[in-house]
Every structure is written in structure tokens, then in C-alpha cells.
Amino acid sequence: MKIGTVALVGRPNTGKSTLINNLIGTKVAITSPKPQTTQFPLYAVYQDEEAQIIFVDTPGIFAKADKAKKGINMLAEEVLETEKIDCVLYVIDHTRQKGLEENRVLGVIRKINLPKFLVVNKVDIKEQSYRSQYKFMEEEFDQVFEVSALKHHNLNLLLDAIKSVLKEGEPEVSREDLPTPALNMDANMFLEEIIREKVFLRLRRELPYHTRVVIDEVTERPGNKTTYIRARIITLPRYKKMVIGTGGRRIKEISTMSRKELEVATGRKIFLELFVDEED
């Protein structure tokens, strides 16, 4: 069996989280149109009869960064410097012009002496393509793949190429012992991430990056197969009313979106009580 660890890197909002979800075959990373939805490296396991691959979804790398974003940049770069990585996927979005962020990511990539694949994502989108701006990068990579993470286009070819550069070995983790394919995410963190995704989906660019969710209680009610969840959205005082919305409309929408996805994910009826709290 082929064994190895594969890191996904790129600027914010290139579709790395969607790519890792669809490579794994189930949702492990949250996605939204808001750049930098991923705030910490996520480790998730893919396994079939031929291979076991640990994918690492790193936060997107910013060019210009405030204190919070510099910390996120360091997280992404530390993964490549300290982890035992066997292959790197550099994910780009051809529908966005090449910018300073791309230069910074490329600078990080150039230091790595490993199999490196350039993954051109969102090829299902034909209009407003800046593909020509990225052509010069191709010679620096072992292979180039044009994919649509959303539409699953060419993901099988990408997986085959990844397997071809990995070494034979014994599985490092047992998927049977994991509640989800995510190695560094427990049940509460999974719930928090699902709710945080819905916050970003509903509010888009209006909300600050460090808005987070805290699970205060999860109680199983076996009689009617219901799971009761009490959670708080933590944000800055000036954003509290925005998250709640007029007459509580937004918080109700976020709660409904979260509940529906959690019911599908868990196969149980979910009763979700969601509050908004201020950052200390």
C-alpha cells in the first residue's frame, strides 16, 4: 500500500478546502466565499485499496498581513517546514489575477525539494480567465493538473499522480477508529466548524476573520433520537447586532442552515440553540 502525507498550499479562497473534501469523499473542511475560512491546518485521511494518504489543508497565505493574518501565514509555512511531507499541491484559481500573494506562496514553494504539482482549479469556469499569467510557473512543477474541485473534474488523475510518488508502507492510522476522516478535529470542533461556515456563508465579507464558535453543551436524547446542542458565536461587540439581525432573523437563518447540515451528517434530529456573545 502507498503511504504518505500531502500538503495543499495556496493563496486564500482558491478552493483548497473544496478540493480536499472531494478528494477525501466526505466533508472535513468548511468552505465559503469568504477568503481565509480555514484558520488552522486540517489533517484528513484518504484511504482506498491502493493507498492511505494524509492530506493537510493549510490556511491560505496572505501577501500583506496584519498581526492575525501573519499568525495564519506562519501556520501554513510551519507545516511545510516541520511536517514530514511527501508531496505538495499548489492550488491556484485561474479566475483571479496573479498578485503579491501568489509571489509569496511561490517563494515558499521554491524552498521545497519534494514532488510538487501545480493544480489549476475552477476550470469549469470559462469566463474571466487569467490562465496566461500563471503559465511561467509550470516549469517549476513536476506535473500540472487542470481540475474542478467542485465538479470533481480530473480529481482521479490527480489522485493517481499522488499515489505514483508515494512509497510503499503500512497504514499509519486506522480509519475505523475515527469518527470522521479529520485527524485533528474532535466531535465538538466539527460542530463548531459547521456552524462557523454558516456564519460566513450568511454574512460573507461583513464579518471579521477571528469570529469563532464555542460549543457549550451536547446532549444525546435517546428516546426520540435527538441531539441537543447549545453553542455561542463569539464576535466583537460592534458585530453582535449584525450577526443577530433585525428581529433575530440572521441568527435564525444561521441556526436553520447549521441544523439541516448536522442532521444529514449525523443521521439524528438536531435541536440547536444558538446565541451570540461578545469577545472579551
C-alpha positions as CSV (number, residue, x, y, z in Angstrom):
1,M,0.0,0.0,0.0
2,K,1.2,3.5,-0.8
3,I,1.6,5.7,2.2
4,G,2.3,9.4,2.5
5,T,1.4,13.0,3.5
6,V,0.3,15.6,1.0
7,A,0.1,19.3,1.8
8,L,-2.2,21.7,0.0
9,V,-1.0,25.3,-0.2
10,G,-2.1,28.5,-2.0
11,R,-3.5,32.0,-1.5
12,P,-6.8,32.4,0.2
13,N,-10.0,31.3,-1.5
14,T,-8.5,29.1,-4.3
15,G,-10.7,26.2,-3.4
16,K,-8.3,24.1,-1.3
17,S,-11.0,23.1,1.2
18,T,-13.4,22.1,-1.5
19,L,-10.6,20.1,-3.2
20,I,-9.7,18.2,0.0
21,N,-13.4,17.5,0.7
22,N,-13.9,16.0,-2.7
23,L,-10.6,14.1,-2.7
24,I,-11.5,12.5,0.6
25,G,-15.0,11.9,-0.4
26,T,-16.7,13.5,2.6
27,K,-16.8,16.9,4.2
28,V,-13.9,17.6,6.6
29,A,-13.1,21.2,5.8
30,I,-15.6,24.1,5.8
31,T,-16.0,26.3,2.7
32,S,-17.4,29.7,2.0
33,P,-16.9,32.6,-0.5
34,K,-15.1,34.5,2.3
35,P,-11.3,34.3,1.9
36,Q,-9.4,32.6,4.8
37,T,-12.2,30.5,6.1
38,T,-9.6,27.9,7.0
39,Q,-7.9,29.2,10.1
40,F,-5.7,26.2,11.1
41,P,-4.1,23.3,9.3
42,L,-6.6,20.4,8.9
43,Y,-5.3,16.8,8.7
44,A,-7.6,14.3,7.0
45,V,-7.2,10.7,5.9
46,Y,-8.0,9.3,2.4
47,Q,-7.9,5.6,2.0
48,D,-8.7,3.0,-0.7
49,E,-7.3,-0.4,-1.6
50,E,-4.1,1.2,-3.1
51,A,-3.1,3.9,-0.7
52,Q,-3.5,5.8,2.6
53,I,-2.9,9.5,2.2
54,I,-2.9,12.1,4.9
55,F,-4.0,15.4,3.3
56,V,-3.0,18.6,5.1
57,D,-5.3,21.6,4.2
58,T,-3.2,24.7,5.1
59,P,-4.7,28.2,5.6
60,G,-4.3,30.5,2.6
61,I,-1.2,32.7,2.6
62,F,-1.6,36.5,2.6
63,A,0.8,38.9,0.9
64,K,0.0,41.9,3.2
65,A,-0.9,40.8,6.7
66,D,-1.9,42.3,10.0
67,K,-1.0,40.6,13.2
68,A,-3.8,38.0,13.0
69,K,-3.0,37.2,9.3
70,K,0.7,37.0,10.0
71,G,0.0,34.2,12.5
72,I,-2.1,32.4,9.9
73,N,0.7,32.7,7.4
74,M,3.2,31.2,9.9
75,L,0.9,28.3,10.5
76,A,0.8,27.4,6.8
77,E,4.6,27.8,6.4
78,E,5.4,25.8,9.5
79,V,3.5,22.8,8.2
80,L,5.9,22.7,5.2
81,E,9.0,23.3,7.3
82,T,8.3,20.9,10.2
83,E,6.0,18.1,9.0
84,K,7.1,15.1,7.1
85,I,5.6,16.0,3.8
86,D,5.9,13.7,0.7
87,C,4.2,15.8,-1.9
88,V,2.9,19.4,-2.3
89,L,-0.2,20.5,-4.2
90,Y,0.0,24.2,-5.1
91,V,-3.6,25.2,-5.8
92,I,-4.3,28.3,-7.9
93,D,-7.5,29.9,-9.1
94,H,-7.2,30.9,-12.8
95,T,-10.3,33.3,-12.5
96,R,-8.3,35.7,-10.3
97,Q,-5.3,37.7,-11.4
98,K,-1.9,36.7,-10.2
99,G,-0.9,39.0,-7.3
100,L,1.5,39.6,-4.5
101,E,0.0,36.7,-2.6
102,E,1.0,34.3,-5.4
103,N,4.5,35.6,-5.3
104,R,4.8,34.9,-1.6
105,V,3.4,31.4,-2.0
106,L,5.7,30.7,-4.8
107,G,8.6,31.8,-2.7
108,V,7.7,29.2,-0.1
109,I,7.2,26.5,-2.7
110,R,10.7,27.1,-4.2
111,K,12.4,26.1,-1.0
112,I,10.8,22.7,-1.1
113,N,12.7,19.8,-2.6
114,L,9.8,17.4,-3.0
115,P,7.4,16.2,-5.7
116,K,5.3,19.3,-6.5
117,F,2.1,19.5,-8.5
118,L,0.5,22.7,-9.8
119,V,-3.2,22.4,-9.5
120,V,-5.2,24.8,-11.6
121,N,-8.6,24.9,-10.0
122,K,-12.1,26.1,-11.2
123,V,-11.6,25.1,-14.8
124,D,-15.3,24.7,-15.1
125,I,-15.5,28.5,-15.1
126,K,-14.6,29.6,-18.6
127,E,-15.2,33.4,-18.4
128,Q,-12.6,35.9,-16.9
129,S,-9.7,33.5,-17.0
130,Y,-6.1,34.7,-16.2
131,R,-4.6,31.4,-17.1
132,S,-1.8,33.0,-19.1
133,Q,-0.5,34.9,-16.1
134,Y,0.3,31.5,-14.4
135,K,2.0,29.8,-17.4
136,F,5.5,30.8,-16.4
137,M,5.1,28.8,-13.2
138,E,4.5,25.4,-14.9
139,E,8.2,24.6,-15.5
140,E,8.8,24.7,-11.7
141,F,6.5,21.8,-11.1
142,D,6.7,18.1,-11.8
143,Q,3.2,18.0,-13.2
144,V,0.3,20.3,-13.9
145,F,-3.3,19.4,-13.5
146,E,-6.4,21.4,-14.5
147,V,-9.3,20.4,-12.2
148,S,-12.6,21.5,-11.0
149,A,-12.8,20.6,-7.3
150,L,-16.5,21.5,-7.3
151,K,-17.3,19.3,-10.3
152,H,-14.8,16.5,-9.5
153,H,-13.2,17.1,-12.9
154,N,-9.8,15.3,-13.2
155,L,-9.6,14.5,-9.5
156,N,-9.0,10.9,-10.3
157,L,-5.9,11.8,-12.4
158,L,-4.6,13.9,-9.6
159,L,-5.0,11.1,-7.1
160,D,-3.3,8.6,-9.4
161,A,-0.3,11.0,-9.8
162,I,-0.1,11.5,-6.0
163,K,0.0,7.7,-5.5
164,S,2.7,7.3,-8.0
165,V,5.2,9.4,-6.0
166,L,4.4,7.8,-2.6
167,K,6.4,4.9,-1.1
168,E,5.1,1.5,-0.1
169,G,4.4,1.1,3.6
170,E,2.0,0.2,6.4
171,P,-1.1,2.3,7.2
172,E,-0.3,4.9,9.9
173,V,-3.8,5.4,11.2
174,S,-6.9,3.2,11.4
175,R,-9.9,4.8,9.7
176,E,-12.2,2.5,11.7
177,D,-11.2,4.2,14.9
178,L,-12.0,7.8,13.6
179,P,-15.4,9.4,13.9
180,T,-14.6,11.4,10.8
181,P,-11.6,11.4,8.4
182,A,-10.3,14.5,10.2
183,L,-7.3,13.6,12.4
184,N,-7.0,16.8,14.4
185,M,-10.7,17.6,14.8
186,D,-12.9,16.1,17.6
187,A,-16.6,16.0,17.6
188,N,-17.1,19.4,19.2
189,M,-14.7,21.1,16.8
190,F,-16.5,19.6,13.9
191,L,-19.8,21.1,15.2
192,E,-18.1,24.4,15.7
193,E,-16.7,24.5,12.2
194,I,-20.0,23.6,10.6
195,I,-21.7,26.5,12.4
196,R,-18.8,28.9,11.7
197,E,-19.1,28.1,8.0
198,K,-22.8,29.0,8.0
199,V,-21.9,32.3,9.8
200,F,-19.5,33.2,7.0
201,L,-21.9,32.0,4.3
202,R,-24.7,34.2,5.6
203,L,-22.6,37.3,6.4
204,R,-19.9,36.9,3.7
205,R,-17.3,39.7,3.8
206,E,-19.0,41.7,6.5
207,L,-17.6,39.6,9.4
208,P,-14.0,39.7,10.8
209,Y,-11.8,36.6,10.4
210,H,-11.5,35.8,14.1
211,T,-15.2,35.3,14.7
212,R,-15.4,31.8,16.2
213,V,-18.0,29.4,17.6
214,V,-17.9,27.6,21.0
215,I,-19.9,24.5,21.8
216,D,-21.2,24.7,25.4
217,E,-23.3,21.5,25.5
218,V,-24.1,18.4,23.5
219,T,-26.6,16.1,25.0
220,E,-28.0,12.9,23.4
221,R,-31.7,12.3,24.0
222,P,-32.0,8.6,23.1
223,G,-35.8,8.3,23.5
224,N,-36.5,10.4,20.4
225,K,-33.1,10.2,18.7
226,T,-32.5,13.9,19.2
227,T,-29.2,15.6,19.9
228,Y,-29.4,18.9,21.8
229,I,-26.6,21.4,21.0
230,R,-26.1,24.7,22.7
231,A,-23.5,26.9,21.1
232,R,-22.3,30.6,21.0
233,I,-21.0,32.7,18.2
234,I,-18.2,34.9,19.6
235,T,-17.6,38.2,17.9
236,L,-16.6,41.8,18.6
237,P,-19.2,43.9,20.3
238,R,-19.8,46.1,17.2
239,Y,-20.7,43.0,15.1
240,K,-23.1,41.4,17.6
241,K,-26.3,43.1,16.2
242,M,-25.2,42.3,12.7
243,V,-25.0,38.6,13.4
244,I,-28.3,38.6,15.3
245,G,-30.1,40.6,12.6
246,T,-33.3,42.5,12.7
247,G,-35.8,40.7,14.9
248,G,-33.2,37.8,15.2
249,R,-33.6,37.0,11.5
250,R,-30.0,36.3,10.7
251,I,-29.2,34.1,13.7
252,K,-32.3,32.1,13.0
253,E,-31.1,31.6,9.4
254,I,-27.7,30.5,10.6
255,S,-29.2,28.1,13.1
256,T,-31.5,26.6,10.5
257,M,-28.7,26.1,7.9
258,S,-26.4,24.5,10.6
259,R,-29.2,22.3,11.9
260,K,-30.1,20.9,8.5
261,E,-26.5,20.0,7.6
262,L,-25.8,18.5,11.0
263,E,-28.9,16.3,10.7
264,V,-27.6,15.0,7.4
265,A,-24.1,14.4,8.8
266,T,-25.2,12.7,12.0
267,G,-28.4,10.9,10.9
268,R,-30.1,12.3,14.0
269,K,-32.7,15.0,14.7
270,I,-30.8,18.1,15.9
271,F,-32.1,20.7,18.3
272,L,-29.7,23.7,18.1
273,E,-29.8,26.6,20.5
274,L,-27.5,29.3,19.1
275,F,-26.5,32.5,20.9
276,V,-24.3,35.5,20.1
277,D,-21.7,36.6,22.6
278,E,-19.1,39.4,22.7
279,E,-15.4,38.8,22.6
280,D,-13.7,39.6,25.9
